Amino acid sequence: MEIYSTPLARLGLSPRTLNALARGHITRVSQVRVLSDEELLSIRNFNEKCIVELDQKLGEMNLKREQ
């Protein structure tokens, strides 16, 4: 589905969350959907608040992570 190829930058994430994901070489919705909380938290500067924000933004697109 085309929505999965959407760049994360289009989700309206905070700079902290977006930069942390970019640091982990995660730039597309399809990449972040398959990551667990543990995998996300292993990325430097990515914390619980970032997970809540990410899940909220994905929810606005009627998507969720496949935890």
C-alpha positions in Angstrom: 0.0 0.0 0.0 1.3 3.4 -0.9 0.7 4.9 2.6 3.5 2.6 3.9 6.0 4.3 1.7 5.2 7.7 3.3 8.2 9.5 4.7 8.0 9.9 8.5 8.7 13.6 8.0 5.2 14.0 6.7 3.6 12.7 10.0 4.3 16.0 11.8 6.5 14.3 14.4 8.5 16.5 16.8 12.1 17.2 15.8 13.4 15.0 18.6 11.4 12.0 17.5 12.1 12.5 13.8 15.8 13.0 14.4 16.1 9.9 16.6 14.4 7.8 14.0 16.6 9.2 11.3 19.7 8.4 13.4 18.4 4.8 13.4 18.1 4.9 9.6 14.3 4.7 9.9 12.7 7.1 7.5 9.4 5.5 6.2 6.2 4.4 7.8 6.8 0.8 6.6 10.0 0.6 8.5 8.6 1.9 11.8 5.5 -0.3 11.8 7.4 -3.5 12.3 9.5 -2.3 15.3 8.8 -3.2 18.8 9.0 -0.8 21.8 12.3 -2.4 22.8 13.8 -1.9 19.3 12.6 1.8 19.3 13.9 2.4 22.8 17.4 1.1 21.7 17.7 4.1 19.4 19.7 6.9 21.0 17.5 9.7 22.4 14.3 7.8 21.6 12.2 7.5 24.8 8.7 6.5 25.9 7.3 9.9 25.1 8.5 9.4 21.5 6.7 6.1 21.3 3.4 7.7 22.5 3.8 10.5 19.9 4.7 8.1 17.1 1.7 5.8 17.9 -0.6 8.8 18.1 0.6 10.1 14.7 0.2 6.6 13.1 -3.2 6.3 14.7 -4.2 9.6 12.9 -3.4 7.7 9.7 -5.5 4.7 10.8 -2.3 2.7 11.2 -0.6 1.0 14.1 2.7 -0.8 14.8 2.7 -4.6 14.5 4.1 -5.1 18.0 
